[in-house]
Amino acid sequence: MLSQTVLLRGINDDVQSLGELMRALVECRVKPYYLHHCDLAPGTSHWRTPIEDGQALARALRGRFSGLCQPTYVLDIPGGHGKSPIGPNYLERAGKRNWSCRYVIEDFKGERHIYPPKPPRRTRSAAGKSDD
């Protein structure tokens, strides 16, 4: 069974309450599937959180809870255009488009890392042999 949860301001828009909900679902053998950004339905604006807040919340869940507790943060595009993932973007290209391409990847704390990491520099000892 899969769960679809709506992100609601003042109800489940903090890491603690949303994380507890996701864990409770998993304990009941329900997979947290979608975390919906609140629709633009009339009379619901007071429940909507900014998309950036939802992205930050999805990032915080990633750093604190099991992968089973991770729903996909989505926006149901008005006009019948379907759902689109709007979670945080962790990856950007930082180099050539060939086999030597590198990426910058951000962890859940916002720290950035190069992938693949640059290989360690090989040095030569006084005898002319590599230290490797």
N, C-alpha and C positions, 0 to 999 in steps of 0.2 A: 504494500500500500504506500502511496505517495502523499505528501502534504503540500498544500499551497497556502502560504501565510501572507497576509497583507501587512506591510509596515505601517504602523499607526502612531502618530505623534502622541506622546504622553501615555501610551499603552505598552508598546514593545520596542521603543526606539532607543533602548540602551543595551549595552553588551550583556549585562547581568540578566535582565528579564528575557531577552531574546535567546541567549545561550541556554538558560534554564528550560525555555520552551522547546528548543531544538533537542536537548538531551532527553526531555520527557517524551517527546515523540519517538526518538530512537529506542528508548526503553520499552515503549509500547509496540515496537517493531514497525514503526511508520518512518519512512525516509523523508527528511525535509528536502523537498524538491525545488519549489520556487519560493522566493521572497519577493512579493509583488510591490512595486512602487504604487502608492495609492492612486487610483484612477482620477480623472478630472470630472467625475460625476458631480452634478449640481448639489450643493449643500454639504460637500465633504472637504472643503478646503482647510477647515480647522484640523483635520486628521492628517493632512499631508506633511511630510518632512521634505526638506530640500534633498535633491538627488545626491549632492555631495555628502550630506550627513549619512544617507543610506550606504554610499560607497565606503565611507569611513567605518561604519558599523560592520559591513561585510569584511573589511580588512581586519578589524579587531577580532571578529569571530574566527577568522583563519588562523590567527596567532594563539588562540586560547582553547579551541575546542577541536575534537576529533574530526577527521575528514567526513565521517558519517553524519555529522551535525551541520554540514555546510550546504545551505540552499543556494541556488543560483539567483542573484538579485536581478530582477527583470522589470522592464517597462512594457506594458501592453500599449502599443502605439495606437493612438486614436485614429479612427477611420477604418478599422478592420485590417490593419497592416501587420498584425501579429505581435508576438512577444520578442523582445530583443534583450540580450544580457547587457546590463549596464554596471556591472561590478567594477571594482577598481582595476586599472590596467597596471600590471606589474612589469611588463616587458617592452623595451624599445630597441630598435636596431641601432648599433653604434659602429658601423664599419662597412666594408665592401659587401657586395651581394654574391660573393662566391664562397668557396669552401672555407675561407679564412674569416668569414663574417663573425663579428662579436656582437654581443647584446649587453645591455645594461638591464639588470633585473633587480627589482625592489622587493625586499622582504616585508613582512607584515608590520615591522616597526618603522618602515620608511627608509631603512638603510639601503644604499645602492651597491651592487656588486657587478663585476664584469664576468660574463660567461661566453665561452669557456674562459677560465682564468688564464692569464698570461703564464706561459711556462717559466719555471725558474731559470734564471740566468746561469749558464754553464761557465765555470771559471777553470782556468788551468793552474795547476800547482807549479812550483818551481821546477819540478822534474819534467814538466810538459804534459802530465797526465791530467785528465779531466777529474774534477772532484766528485763526479757522479758515481 
